[in-house]
């Protein structure tokens, strides 16, 4: 879910500008910032002043400051990443749209006048924001009731939205958000980890904990999930689910949760963390899916066969890890529709780096969507990103890209030239389908796409008519950047 869609232009502009500054280690010109953020240089300058004022308002100006090493080059000076995240949390949590959504989620007594005063805006402006939020929520089959501003819609959808909201606003940091039932939720999280022998890190554990906390808290507020018909095929007569229920009922902390809520937690945790379950438990669960021919297992088989055909020219085999990943992904979209499985999906960067692999992947996805209506409920970006991650673990994406031959023509000693070739191969491994050759015979050079040389020779340029790059005997990291620019042009 992209919560930035509900923010106004000014908020998005400042947020984007800060994100560009925090991600750049070196200084940027106003023109570079303007191009990346998409606003003119004068507006950038005004926005930089606003950011500096916000640092001071949030008492972070001793740790974050915008500096200029000249009139045109800007950079963000920061003590450490902690203060960057702290600023983002404070900035986002004070935006009117976020204040409003948080009030609804935590079921505060919502008074328009108080919300407007808290956000330092007028009541009419607050109402416009509420209307925009309601229209945005409708995309995910959630609405706001008139007057009371309560969430109306499928309970699983609402819980998924709240889960994404927490990570967007609070960046995974500890906050006062949903303090009720904290100890109970932590205990239940530990029980889940122990029962399924889940091997996850602390950040992933926080995600599981937050998922359980939201479910428990929503249930206590009277918002219950319903067992759907298609859920039953996963849990009816399941020996693992029966053992799970028995184990949960033995614990005092879980006795307050009814069958439906535990079934929901059993399935939603499987959707997100099945890949991290103990291998023996994974095997039992997959066997149950296979024997019952569950719909998420059926979708896994369809996807496997489809991409095996699309990538027919590769030695394409599936591992247990990739089947687990497919299964969890498809189970997620049977529990929750239209809401992304993953929070961050940098699809554009993947498409730019691996155009040929991406093209084949898109071909397979298009066929799946056309043949099976169930895929139309899954956001295309989610399909692309998840399938890319699963498939690229089986087929290195660079193998599908155009092979680029880099020829080294240097006057360096043989040992140094060979070492340089190895460095180039290592640096661009999994970025480009690259081969480094050495200009020992003219036939080698004629097969090349790029020539790297320590001496620019006019005769060489005229004879072979290939992109030629002058490199220094002491090859630095900047040399790789120059080579990458040429590689991208050659690949096109």
Protein Blocks (a to p, Z undefined) as FASTA:
>chain_A
ZZklmpcfklmmmmmmmmmmmmpmbdcdfklmmmmnopafklmmmmmmmmmmmmmmnopm
mmgccddfbfkbccdddfblmlmmmmmmmmmmmgfklmmmmmmmnopacdfklmmmmnop
afklmmmmmmmmmmmmmmnopacdehjlpaeddfklmmmmmmmmmmmmnnopacfehkgh
klmmmmmmmmmmmmnopacdfklmmmmmmmmmmmmmmmmnopacdddfklmmmmgopakl
mmmmmmmmmpmklmmpcfklmmmmmmmmmmmmmmmpcfklmmmmmmmmmmnopaklmmmm
mmmmmmmmmmmmbccdddfklmmmmmmmmmmmmmpghiafbfbdcfklmmmmmmmlmmmm
mmmmmmmmmmmmklmmpcfklmmmmmmmmmmmmmcfklmpccdddddddfbdfklmmmmm
mmmmmmmgokbccdddddfbfklmmmpmbdcdfbdcfklmmmnopacddddfblcfklmm
mmmmmmmmmmZZ
